[in-house]
Amino acid sequence: MVDEKKKSKVMQIISKQCGILSITADTEKGKVTVVGNDRMDITDLTTVLRKKMPHTYVIIDTVTQVDEKKEKEKDRKKLEEECKNLWPNIIYPPYQYPPYMVESSGQCCQM
């Protein structure tokens, strides 16, 4: 991946595949790191890359399965912390109940 044109083409091919969570490309090392969930098919991804980019080497280094629930939990916690920093702690005054009317023997008395 010396060329930016090749890099963008590889990124487009990978992004069209099912189950991709994130894609990062390192042009210095010539590596593309793809993180996906259990719906991502590695063999399908490599065959598509080899067909679309015939003169490039496709090597799979390591395959680890990422739990999508853990990723969502981390993202949710991060968002909660950011929201806490955005909104200050607001202290509301106590709620004042309106005066009520009591009826006794046909007359209305205010208490």
Secondary structure, DSSP 8 states (H G I E B T S, - for coil): --SHHHHHHHHHHHHTSTTEEEEEEETTTTEEEEEE-TT--HHHHHHHHHHHSTTS-----------HHHHHHHHHHHHHHHHHHHS-------------EEEETTEEEE-
